[in-house]
Structures are given as structure tokens and as C-alpha cells.
């Protein structure tokens, strides 16, 4: 049994809850066990902005399972972060003590700017050590983050109130895709993007990355369906846009290897992604698997004093 320290990050996202362990070896992180559950917290917000009982129950059941795995792994340090849905839910203050009791750990509801910083940190540590200016975008379940940075440093960051769960629920409630509802979703996302266009458009960076979630799933689908090599390009997204309208449902695409729980939130995520390409003048974006939880682990590693030892 290795005596290397183990760190754990828990990301309580608006679409899924994730627990990721990493072992510290020679001052670097080596990802080991992990668990992801599609809790879809954002889909459980009612018309008043409260978390519905069924959504709370799914979340608490998941946190109990996380607690069991944490007890087995006994990590040296853990950080638990919650994002957009718990930022905006009216009854977060009531739910939080229940969630902390289920998990057995304190939960930190982080602001969008801290979420953006951690996303960039996770992505930056997965890329070659260059100093080109990068745009990193993460379409989550309830919010979308944009960061411009170089190396491990961020220069600009923001978080916008739109995500794949909320948009899928709002514009594609039964999964059906039409020319009208897809255009409406793209238009709504484009309007949300207006305030950031000057600071985040293509003139401000050299290369673009889409972190985790929507960007990686769409990249896989583009490749599976013969639209691209797995990178996100404007021409490939145009082709997928037309194909989604033709098919009328994202489930009719070739989705080999795509997690089934990703399909219901794909239309909303795709609409946001398409609007981002239009608004920011993007021609190509590279999917990046790393995201928030890897950023949390990197922060824990730095705080531990174990980096590069």
C-alpha cells in the first residue's frame, strides 16, 4: 500500500456531483479513483427558485455515497465546492446544513469568479507550459465561465447566468428540437454574451479551449458523426446545427460512448456553445478534459507544500 498523500476534490455542480481523488507522487498529482453522479440540481429548481424535494433527495443520497467512499479512501485533505445552483437557490441556507451532515464535511458555495479561476487552473495544468494567451470556456449546468490567461495566471474572468440544464429545460423541455426553438435558445444566449464581447472576443487571445462537460461531449459527437476530428470548429457546429433540426432530437445522433444522462442537456449546451462561437468570433476550439475539480486539487496541492518535492 502506497504511503503517498491522497487529496480529494468534490464539485457539487448544477448538472452532476463529482468526487475525484489524486495521489501526490514526486510533487505531482496522479488521478486515481473518482465518482460522478448526474444529480441535475439545476433541473430541480421550481418556479420560485427553490430546490424541489426530489432534487434535494437525489443530492443527499449522492452525498451519503460520497461519504462512504471518503471513509474508505481516508484522504489527507479535502475541499468541497458548490457552484451556481446553490448560489442562486432561495432555500440554499436551509439545504446546506442537511448536505453537510450527509457528507460529513463543510461545503463552500463559491462565487462565479472563484469557479472560473479554479477551472482555468485545472485546464492550465493539463496543457503544455507555454505562455500564449488562452481563452478557456466552461459550459456548466447552470452557469458558463470564461477566462483569459497565460501559463497559470488569469488575466480576465467572468461567470454568466446560463447553463446546459437551464437552457435545455427552458427551450427543449420534451427533447424536441425545431428550427424555432434552437434559434430562440441561441438568440437568448447571444444576448447574455453581449456584455463580455469586447473583453473576450478573438482579438484578445491566441487559442481557445472548452473545458469538460458540453465542449468535450460535443467534440466527441462531431467526431462520431464525421463533422470534425474532435476539435470544435465553426463549420462542424454549423453542420451539427442543421442536423439537429433535421433529426428533431439529439438522441437520434450517433452517440456511441456518450453517457446517457448527457443527452437530455445536450440541446441547451449546444445552443450556448453555438452562440459563443458567433458572439466571440471563434473558428476553432480545443476540448480539454480537465476542469473545476482538477483546479481544486491543484489548489490543495499548493496549500499542502508537497508540490515538486
C-alpha positions as a printed NumPy array, in Angstrom:
array([[  0.   ,   0.   ,   0.   ],
       [  1.473,   3.355,  -1.016],
       [  2.109,   5.906,   1.741],
       [  1.87 ,   8.795,  -0.723],
       [ -0.553,  11.527,   0.407],
       [ -4.035,  11.477,  -1.118],
       [ -6.095,  14.59 ,  -1.86 ],
       [ -9.8  ,  14.781,  -2.716],
       [-11.923,  17.364,  -4.516],
       [-15.71 ,  17.419,  -4.564],
       [-17.548,  19.533,  -7.136],
       [-21.26 ,  19.938,  -6.409],
       [-22.259,  21.171,  -9.841],
       [-25.609,  22.144, -11.299],
       [-25.67 ,  19.077, -13.574],
       [-23.561,  16.477, -11.787],
       [-21.781,  15.915,  -8.484],
       [-18.184,  14.732,  -8.8  ],
       [-15.701,  13.288,  -6.337],
       [-12.1  ,  12.954,  -7.509],
       [ -9.114,  11.538,  -5.636],
       [ -5.477,  12.155,  -6.541],
       [ -2.257,  10.738,  -5.145],
       [  0.73 ,  13.05 ,  -4.703],
       [  3.799,  11.451,  -6.281],
       [  7.073,  13.357,  -6.607],
       [  5.238,  16.632,  -6.089],
       [  2.723,  15.966,  -8.873],
       [ -0.901,  14.82 ,  -8.904],
       [ -1.826,  11.384, -10.215],
       [ -5.594,  10.986, -10.558],
       [ -6.882,   7.762,  -9.046],
       [-10.448,   6.856,  -8.046],
       [-13.408,   9.081,  -8.785],
       [-17.175,   9.092,  -8.854],
       [-19.675,  11.114, -10.898],
       [-23.429,  11.18 , -10.38 ],
       [-25.928,  13.082, -12.582],
       [-27.868,  14.776,  -9.78 ],
       [-29.041,  17.569, -12.138],
       [-29.625,  20.033,  -9.32 ],
       [-30.456,  22.908, -11.687],
       [-33.317,  20.87 , -13.126],
       [-34.801,  20.69 ,  -9.628],
       [-35.353,  24.424,  -9.193],
       [-39.062,  25.23 ,  -9.077],
       [-40.781,  28.362, -10.402],
       [-39.967,  30.195,  -7.155],
       [-36.266,  29.367,  -7.341],
       [-36.382,  26.747,  -4.578],
       [-34.775,  23.312,  -4.752],
       [-37.603,  20.792,  -5.062],
       [-37.772,  17.884,  -2.57 ],
       [-36.915,  15.241,  -5.205],
       [-33.819,  17.184,  -6.242],
       [-32.723,  17.58 ,  -2.626],
       [-33.254,  13.864,  -2.005],
       [-31.096,  12.926,  -5.04 ],
       [-28.369,  15.245,  -3.819],
       [-28.405,  13.924,  -0.243],
       [-28.353,  10.29 ,  -1.402],
       [-25.337,  11.064,  -3.589],
       [-23.535,  12.84 ,  -0.737],
       [-24.073,   9.819,   1.511],
       [-22.393,   7.635,  -1.133],
       [-19.531,  10.128,  -1.386],
       [-19.117,   9.966,   2.392],
       [-18.761,   6.186,   2.274],
       [-16.042,   6.405,  -0.381],
       [-14.238,   9.167,   1.526],
       [-14.205,   6.975,   4.635],
       [-12.662,   4.141,   2.599],
       [-10.002,   6.321,   0.947],
       [ -9.214,   8.494,   4.008],
       [ -7.649,  11.409,   2.052],
       [ -5.162,  13.743,   3.74 ],
       [ -7.057,  16.846,   2.607],
       [-10.472,  17.51 ,   1.052],
       [-12.131,  20.606,  -0.4  ],
       [-15.825,  20.655,  -1.253],
       [-17.135,  23.382,  -3.559],
       [-20.682,  24.082,  -4.735],
       [-21.482,  26.211,  -7.753],
       [-24.292,  28.057,  -9.495],
       [-27.47 ,  26.274,  -8.404],
       [-26.578,  26.506,  -4.727],
       [-25.523,  30.123,  -5.299],
       [-28.965,  31.077,  -6.591],
       [-31.448,  28.688,  -4.905],
       [-33.64 ,  30.555,  -2.431],
       [-33.516,  27.695,   0.063],
       [-29.75 ,  27.059,  -0.082],
       [-29.344,  28.14 ,   3.548],
       [-31.892,  25.513,   4.599],
       [-30.409,  22.768,   2.391],
       [-26.723,  23.375,   3.16 ],
       [-26.721,  22.003,   6.757],
       [-28.513,  18.857,   5.522],
       [-25.929,  18.429,   2.762],
       [-23.007,  18.949,   5.146],
       [-24.486,  16.406,   7.574],
       [-24.875,  13.835,   4.779],
       [-21.323,  14.358,   3.535],
       [-19.707,  14.88 ,   6.924],
       [-17.722,  17.863,   5.646],
       [-18.165,  21.631,   5.283],
       [-19.356,  22.794,   1.862],
       [-18.094,  26.04 ,   0.342],
       [-20.508,  27.799,  -2.031],
       [-18.029,  29.616,  -4.255],
       [-18.682,  32.757,  -6.32 ],
       [-18.572,  32.548, -10.104],
       [-15.194,  34.273, -10.267],
       [-13.611,  31.669,  -7.959],
       [-15.214,  28.922, -10.031],
       [-13.671,  30.482, -13.145],
       [-10.228,  30.721, -11.503],
       [-10.291,  27.068, -10.469],
       [-11.477,  25.946, -13.914],
       [ -8.579,  27.789, -15.544],
       [ -6.103,  26.319, -13.035],
       [ -7.312,  22.797, -13.799],
       [ -7.107,  23.294, -17.559],
       [ -3.742,  25.098, -17.449],
       [ -2.114,  22.23 , -15.546],
       [ -3.258,  19.794, -18.255],
       [ -1.644,  21.779, -21.093],
       [  1.965,  22.255, -22.249],
       [  3.822,  25.013, -20.388],
       [  3.506,  27.821, -22.929],
       [  2.714,  31.497, -22.477],
       [  0.282,  32.013, -25.333],
       [ -2.924,  33.782, -24.372],
       [ -5.67 ,  31.22 , -23.846],
       [ -9.423,  31.544, -23.741],
       [-10.941,  28.859, -21.523],
       [-14.71 ,  28.387, -21.536],
       [-16.744,  26.016, -19.375],
       [-20.461,  25.496, -20.043],
       [-21.829,  24.047, -16.822],
       [-25.309,  23.034, -15.806],
       [-26.309,  26.459, -14.512],
       [-23.559,  28.907, -15.454],
       [-20.874,  29.426, -18.079],
       [-17.4  ,  30.661, -17.216],
       [-14.905,  32.486, -19.436],
       [-11.264,  33.033, -18.581],
       [ -8.344,  34.555, -20.445],
       [ -4.942,  33.63 , -19.076],
       [ -1.398,  32.599, -19.884],
       [  0.643,  29.981, -18.094],
       [ -1.072,  29.502, -14.73 ],
       [ -2.09 ,  33.168, -14.383],
       [ -5.552,  34.53 , -15.149],
       [ -5.935,  37.968, -16.744],
       [ -9.721,  38.203, -17.127],
       [-12.515,  36.038, -15.836],
       [-16.283,  36.117, -15.65 ],
       [-19.265,  33.869, -14.971],
       [-22.566,  34.194, -16.833],
       [-26.004,  33.003, -15.753],
       [-26.709,  30.373, -18.415],
       [-26.071,  26.643, -18.488],
       [-26.968,  23.429, -20.283],
       [-29.543,  22.236, -17.735],
       [-31.404,  25.537, -17.509],
       [-31.408,  26.127, -21.272],
       [-32.471,  22.557, -22.08 ],
       [-35.327,  22.824, -19.604],
       [-36.38 ,  26.263, -20.884],
       [-36.171,  25.757, -24.657],
       [-36.263,  21.955, -25.17 ],
       [-38.436,  20.625, -22.301],
       [-39.508,  17.473, -24.157],
       [-36.24 ,  16.977, -26.052],
       [-37.705,  18.042, -29.394],
       [-35.537,  20.351, -31.492],
       [-37.009,  22.626, -34.146],
       [-35.61 ,  25.486, -36.193],
       [-37.605,  27.875, -33.996],
       [-36.628,  26.69 , -30.528],
       [-32.968,  26.208, -31.453],
       [-32.836,  29.732, -32.904],
       [-34.551,  31.096, -29.779],
       [-32.04 ,  29.372, -27.494],
       [-29.06 ,  30.662, -29.494],
       [-30.541,  34.168, -29.534],
       [-31.091,  34.128, -25.759],
       [-27.507,  33.004, -25.149],
       [-26.177,  35.613, -27.58 ],
       [-27.986,  38.325, -25.592],
       [-26.384,  37.135, -22.336],
       [-22.962,  37.232, -24.027],
       [-23.258,  40.852, -25.205],
       [-21.576,  42.485, -22.158],
       [-18.411,  40.366, -22.465],
       [-17.817,  40.502, -26.23 ],
       [-15.298,  43.364, -26.166],
       [-13.119,  41.722, -23.496],
       [-13.342,  38.086, -24.6  ],
       [-13.593,  38.175, -28.407],
       [-10.982,  36.504, -30.612],
       [ -8.744,  39.588, -30.757],
       [ -7.936,  39.098, -27.031],
       [ -6.413,  35.593, -27.148],
       [ -4.375,  33.167, -29.278],
       [ -6.049,  29.786, -28.726],
       [ -9.386,  28.626, -27.287],
       [-10.197,  25.653, -25.047],
       [-13.574,  24.288, -23.994],
       [-13.313,  22.586, -20.643],
       [-15.098,  19.35 , -19.724],
       [-18.862,  18.879, -19.966],
       [-20.57 ,  20.308, -23.024],
       [-17.429,  21.111, -25.038],
       [-15.966,  17.616, -24.695],
       [-19.293,  15.882, -25.372],
       [-19.944,  17.986, -28.48 ],
       [-16.364,  17.318, -29.626],
       [-16.98 ,  13.562, -29.32 ],
       [-20.28 ,  13.825, -31.194],
       [-18.722,  15.891, -34.   ],
       [-16.094,  13.185, -34.471],
       [-18.574,  10.287, -34.221],
       [-20.816,  11.868, -36.85 ],
       [-17.972,  12.736, -39.224],
       [-18.13 ,  16.519, -38.822],
       [-14.615,  17.09 , -37.417],
       [-11.517,  15.437, -35.979],
       [-12.859,  16.031, -32.462],
       [-11.998,  19.711, -32.293],
       [-14.829,  22.23 , -32.28 ],
       [-14.927,  24.259, -35.485],
       [-17.442,  26.762, -36.759],
       [-18.107,  24.696, -39.901],
       [-18.627,  21.496, -37.866],
       [-21.022,  23.261, -35.492],
       [-22.929,  24.635, -38.496],
       [-23.309,  21.069, -39.794],
       [-24.462,  19.78 , -36.398],
       [-26.912,  22.685, -36.068],
       [-28.589,  21.734, -39.354],
       [-28.531,  18.023, -38.49 ],
       [-30.187,  18.564, -35.096],
       [-33.075,  20.388, -36.774],
       [-33.333,  17.666, -39.42 ],
       [-33.411,  14.858, -36.827],
       [-35.61 ,  16.719, -34.342],
       [-33.966,  15.114, -31.308],
       [-30.351,  14.904, -30.137],
       [-30.865,  11.234, -29.216],
       [-31.002,  10.385, -32.945],
       [-27.357,  11.391, -33.484],
       [-24.597,   8.78 , -33.313],
       [-23.928,   8.902, -29.562],
       [-21.711,   5.823, -29.171],
       [-19.844,   6.122, -25.872],
       [-21.73 ,   9.225, -24.707],
       [-23.159,   8.909, -21.18 ],
       [-26.973,   8.659, -21.474],
       [-27.533,  11.37 , -18.851],
       [-25.708,  13.849, -21.096],
       [-28.294,  13.591, -23.884],
       [-31.22 ,  15.489, -22.264],
       [-28.982,  18.518, -21.564],
       [-27.197,  18.446, -24.931],
       [-29.575,  20.785, -26.852],
       [-29.215,  23.619, -24.335],
       [-25.454,  23.167, -24.085],
       [-25.085,  23.088, -27.86 ],
       [-27.156,  26.285, -28.257],
       [-24.919,  28.115, -25.767],
       [-21.767,  26.792, -27.446],
       [-23.009,  27.855, -30.884],
       [-23.84 ,  31.344, -29.573],
       [-20.354,  31.625, -28.027],
       [-18.745,  30.883, -31.397],
       [-20.934,  33.513, -33.078],
       [-20.552,  36.215, -30.429],
       [-16.803,  35.883, -29.829],
       [-15.807,  35.18 , -33.436],
       [-14.34 ,  31.752, -32.681],
       [-13.344,  29.498, -35.583],
       [-11.724,  26.635, -33.626],
       [-11.798,  25.444, -30.017],
       [ -9.937,  22.508, -28.465],
       [-11.764,  20.297, -25.925],
       [ -9.951,  19.988, -22.571],
       [-10.981,  17.216, -20.179],
       [ -9.702,  18.958, -17.041],
       [-11.896,  21.454, -15.226],
       [-13.02 ,  22.63 , -11.794],
       [-12.203,  19.55 ,  -9.719],
       [ -8.658,  19.361, -11.119],
       [ -8.241,  23.043, -10.244],
       [ -9.389,  22.346,  -6.685],
       [ -6.848,  19.518,  -6.452],
       [ -4.069,  21.792,  -7.728],
       [ -5.003,  24.384,  -5.092],
       [ -4.916,  21.7  ,  -2.402],
       [ -1.512,  20.535,  -3.641],
       [ -0.105,  24.066,  -3.453],
       [ -1.52 ,  24.555,   0.051],
       [ -0.057,  21.219,   1.186],
       [  3.526,  22.282,   0.472],
       [  4.081,  18.968,  -1.341],
       [  4.415,  20.35 ,  -4.884],
       [  7.679,  19.346,  -6.633],
       [  9.142,  17.718,  -3.52 ]])
